[in-house]
Every structure is written in C-alpha cells, then in structure tokens.
Amino acid sequence: MSKSRRTRPASRPTSRPQPGSCPCGLPEVYEACCGRFHSGAADAPTAALLMRSRYCAFVRRDEAYLLRTWHPRTRPAEVDFDPRMRWTGLEILETTEGSAFHSAGTVTFRASYRGGALQERSRFERVGGAWVYVDGEFFE
C-alpha cells in the first residue's frame, strides 16, 4: 500500500457533541466550524470535513447545502428528512485519501441517532475543485 493510499484512523474520534460545540463533534462552535461551509463562506478542504459538514446539515435539515455538496451524477431531486429522526453524534472511523492532494477519497463513519446508529463508507470526489459526496455503502 503506497503512502498516499494509507488508511488513517480519525484524528479526533467523537461521538456526542459537547454543549456549545458544532453538531459534527469537533470542539469549535457551529459558526466557526460547519457553519462557514453551510453559508458558502468556505469550501470543506478535505473529504472528512465535508462528511462532518454534511452530517451537521442533516442535523440542521439544511437541504440546500446537502444538494449543493452532492455529486451532480448522483444528486437526488430533494432530500427526504424523517421528522422523527434525532441525530445524536458522529464518529469518523477511517479515511482514505481525500486530502488537498487527492481527487477522490472515502470516509467511513458511524452516525448515531436516538434509538440506534448507522455506519457508512462514503465516496467523495472533487468537482470544479470542491469536494462532493458521490455515494455510500451501508454496513454493520
């Protein structure tokens, strides 16, 4: 396995956000963390940060951001939010590529919700220089 393909564990594993921190689990406040991506002030510089910002967008039900960061060839017409779903935490399990030096990458994560959790290996690519979500594979 070449160095650029090395799988990296999450640098800061998280499960439940701390009070006052961003829903993505990082210690920054929302505005300084995922809020800057949601507002369009900045693009997520890595696939892992895009994954975190998309999780946060699901928590906040920000359909516009989710659609904007979805690959054009796999983007749905709309996002169907389950009104009963309450997301409670995100843990990044591993990343492969997805840095500023790559054109593709994967992020494996566990997203907890009230009553359970889901795990997905998501694929990301760059389109026009920005990271976008392509698709994912759920697993247990």
N, C-alpha and C positions, 0 to 999 in steps of 0.2 A: 504494500500500500504506500503510495507516494505521500510525501508530507502534505501536499495541498488537498488530498482526499481524506486525511485523517479525521476520524470522528472525534468530536470534542464533547465531553460532558458539559452540562450547563455550568457557567462560571459562578452564578449565584442562584442555586436552586431555591425556589419559593413555593409555597402552597397557598397560604392565605395572606392577602394584603394587610399591612398594618394600618391602623387608623391614620388618616391623613395622607396615605401614600396612594399611588396610582393603582387602579384595579389590576394592572398587569403583574403586580407583585414586586416591582422594583421600588426602592425607598423614596424616590422623588415624588413630588406632588403631581397630580394629573397634568396641569398646565405645562410643567417643565418636562414631562415625560411623554406620554402618548398624545396629550392634548396638542402639542406642536405639530404632530403628524396629522391628526384629525382636522386641524384648522387649515392645513395646507402650507403652514409656515416653513415646514421642512419635510424632506422625504426620509423614510427609515433607511439608514445607511447599510444595514445588514438584513438578511432574511430572518434572523432571530428577533430583531427589533420589530420588523414588520409583523411577525407572528404575534408578538406581545401586543402591538397596537391593534391588530385585528381582533384578538381576544377582548381587549378593552372596548373595542367598538361593538362587539356582541353584548358585553355587559351593559353598555350605554344605549344599545339599539340604534347605532349610527349607520343606517343603511347606505347613505351616500358614500361614506368612507369605505365600507366593505366593497361596494360595487366598483369604486374608483381604483381599489387595490387588487381587483380580481383580474386575472388574465383575460383579454378580450375573447379568446377562443373557447374559454370555459365559463365565462361570466353568465349567471342567470339573469333573467329579466328583473327579478326582485328578490329580496331576502325575506323569507318567511320566519318571523320570530315567534317562538312559542311564548305566549304571555305568562304561562306558569313557570317558565324556566328561570331559575335564580342561580347565576354563576357565582361560585364561592372561592375559586382560586386557580392558579395556573402554575404548572411546573414544567420547565423545559428539561427534557430528559437527555437529548443529544442533538448536535448539529453536525452537518456535513457540508463543507464549503459554505457558500452563502455570504462571504465577506465582500469587501470592496474590490477584491482582486478576482472575483468569480462572476460568471454569468448565470449560474444556477446553484441551487443548494436545497438541502432538506432540513427540516426541523421536526423532531419528534417531541411530542408534549402530552401532558395529562391535564385536562381541564375538568375541574371538579364543579359539581352543581349540587344543589340541595337534593339529597337522595341518591347520589351516585357520581360517576366520573366517566369520561371518555378519553381514549388515547388515540392519537392520530400521528401518522408520519406525513407531513405536508411537503409538497414540492413547490419551489419558488423559482422564478426566472426574472431576468431583467428585461424590461420593455421600455425603450426610449431612455435608458439609463436608470430607471426606477424599478425597485423590487415589486413584484406582483405575485399573488397566490395563484398557482395553477390548479392543483387538486390535492387530494389527500386519501390516504388509506387508513381506515379504522382498524384497530386490533385490540385484543385484550391483554 
